[in-house]
Amino acid sequence: TRAIGEEVHPEIATILWKLIDAKRQQNVDLDYLQVFELSVQDGKQAIIQRQESPVTKSLHIFPLNQTGPITKTIWCIDSGDTEMMLYPEDY
């Protein structure tokens, strides 16, 4: 969405898409809605990735090279035809 494009640095957005791609490569059954809870941990980007069906939750920590870590919740929705990254309040 426009808000994501304006407010989320491409380095962070790329990490989120790569986390989804990594789950696909591992043949994990992905829900259409991936929830990412971003926070700051020791100056690094902490990301909790979760989904409801099947229930999964994982924590990832990334050092960032091009921007600072943020505290936000971001959704990635896969409609089958398109994938979209948005804030929950944009839904």
C-alpha positions in Angstrom: 0.0 0.0 0.0 1.0 3.6 -0.3 1.5 3.9 3.5 3.9 0.9 3.5 5.8 2.4 0.6 6.2 5.7 2.3 6.9 4.5 5.8 8.7 1.2 5.6 12.3 1.2 4.4 12.8 -1.2 1.4 15.4 -3.1 3.4 12.7 -4.1 6.0 10.1 -4.8 3.4 12.5 -7.1 1.5 13.2 -9.0 4.7 9.5 -9.7 5.3 9.0 -11.0 1.7 12.1 -13.2 2.1 10.7 -14.6 5.3 7.6 -15.7 3.4 9.7 -17.1 0.5 11.8 -19.1 3.0 8.7 -20.7 4.5 7.5 -21.6 1.0 10.9 -23.2 0.2 10.6 -25.2 3.3 7.1 -26.4 2.1 5.4 -24.8 5.2 1.6 -24.6 4.8 1.1 -20.8 4.6 -2.0 -19.0 5.6 -3.2 -16.3 3.2 -2.5 -13.8 6.0 1.0 -13.5 7.5 1.3 -11.2 10.5 4.6 -9.5 11.3 5.1 -7.8 14.6 8.2 -5.7 14.4 10.0 -4.3 17.4 13.5 -3.2 18.4 15.7 -5.6 20.3 19.3 -4.5 21.2 19.4 -2.1 18.3 18.3 -4.8 15.8 15.1 -5.5 14.0 13.1 -8.2 15.9 10.3 -9.7 13.9 7.7 -12.2 15.1 6.1 -13.9 12.1 2.8 -15.6 12.8 -0.3 -17.1 11.1 -3.6 -18.5 12.3 -4.1 -21.6 10.1 -2.1 -23.7 10.7 -1.0 -21.9 13.9 2.7 -21.0 13.7 4.9 -18.4 15.3 8.6 -17.7 14.9 11.0 -15.0 16.0 13.7 -13.5 13.8 16.4 -11.0 14.6 18.1 -9.0 11.9 20.8 -6.3 12.0 19.9 -3.6 9.5 22.5 -1.9 7.3 20.5 0.9 5.6 17.9 2.0 8.1 17.0 1.8 11.8 14.6 -0.8 13.3 10.9 0.1 13.7 8.0 -0.9 15.9 5.0 -1.7 13.8 2.6 -4.5 12.9 2.5 -5.3 9.2 0.3 -7.8 7.3 1.1 -9.6 4.1 -1.9 -10.9 2.3 -1.8 -13.4 -0.6 -5.0 -13.4 -2.5 -3.8 -16.1 -5.0 -3.4 -13.5 -7.8 -1.5 -10.8 -5.9 0.4 -10.2 -2.7 0.0 -7.1 -0.7 1.8 -5.6 2.3 -0.3 -3.3 4.5 -0.9 -2.0 8.0 -3.8 -3.7 9.8 -5.6 -0.3 9.9 -5.4 -0.1 6.1 -7.5 -3.2 5.7 
